[in-house]
Amino acid sequence: MTVERATMAFAGFMVLLSLALTWFVHTNWVWLTVFVGANLLQSAFTGFCPVSMIMAKMGLKTERECAVQR
């Protein structure tokens, strides 16, 4: 799995988790969904994503690194 795919999977998981927490625990958990969405939006424009940086440090390779290996 690459950094980009893992980041998308993590973001999707966080959105679903925050929606479940909003439904079952408290309505203020919706702000986690807002945060994840805002982070995805700013990442699309700036290319900066803290989760991607963490995953890269954990050893996942980027799409570019995988393409160079082929």
C-alpha positions, 0 to 999 in steps of 0.5 A: 500500500502506498502513502497516498492510498493509505491516506485516503483510507485513513481519511475515509475511516475517520469520516465514518468513525466520526459519523458513527460517534455523532450518531451514537455518542454526541452531536459535537463529534460532527466537528471531527468530520469537519476537520477531516474534510477541511484537512483534505481540502487544504491538502489538495491545494498545498500538498501538506498532510500530516498523516501522509508524513507520518505514514512515510516515516512509518516506511510506506512508499509513495506512488512515485517511489513505487513507479521508479522501482518498476 
